[in-house]
Amino acid sequence: MWWLVLPIAASAFYCFDGYIQNYLTDVALPKKRAGALAVMHALSFFVSLILLIVIFGRAVFMMPLGNALGLMLAGAINIVGAVFYYKAIQKGDNIDVTIFGQVAPLMSIGLGVLLLGESINANQGLGFVLIMGATLLVIFGTSSKREKKSPNFDVAIITIIYCFFSILSDIVYAYFIGNRIADYTLFAQGFFFFQLGSLLTVILCLIFLPSWRAALKKTFLTCKKHKFYLAAELADNFALLGGEIIYKFALIVAPVVSLLSPIARVANLFVSFFIVLFLGRAFPKFITAKRMTKKIILYYLVAAIIIVTGIILMNS
């Protein structure tokens, strides 16, 4: 049951992180330089590496070289996906990215079958269908007339590219981590090299992309609001780190990795619902609050029943 609970918990961190990232890419960073925000996560990568060494000592290094390099590759791929994510949320609305992002679970199943040799039984397949159906019910059922506009194909393409790299990173991580068991040392080793790959990738980006350096300098060092933006980015780092720790542990305990994506995606929708409902009015700069009508609440309740049914099926 833990493999179902963990992606839901991770989504809470990712969702808070997403609102901060959306704010920074919309307000703080110059246009066409949204991808530079990935470099600012170097802090969380570095802190996690130090903590893992302090807690687990030399054990974090005790992994075959091939596996270690593969996990570093997963970290690098994840950064590529993050760059496209930032570009998507700067170029389009949250609803656009959310809708187009529903291709991720399908990609997850496809890559899981191709690269990990996974198979899904009838109950898991039915649970997947129910959860995806509930997700679409929430997205299209709660969208206002203003949001039901013609598709933004640029955002769609960027979002699909982001989803591909994000899912590929998860699959590569699961492949090179080896035996997927609830072992804390194994998790520490895998997460250490994943974060190391992420850190090295953002350092290379910082070295070879002078336009990113200029954008980050302007936003976080010379801008009048740079202290506020730095505080927001600090919160962003720790929210992202919390989500990554939980989700990466879920990847090593899940019997079928490809089913984590639909659980995480639908959890993100419900966490967003509660954030908007309770925090939207208090923090309007970060959270766009929409009017919660009885119809919208009903859609969420129906979707929740369908999702619970799907989760029970997947775990049976």
Salt bridges, closest charged atoms under 4 A:
ASP93 OD2 - LYS149 NZ 2.68
GLU118 OE2 - ARG180 NH2 3.32
GLU233 OE2 - HIS41 NE2 3.66
ASP236 OD2 - HIS41 NE2 2.79
GLU244 OE1 - LYS248 NZ 3.26
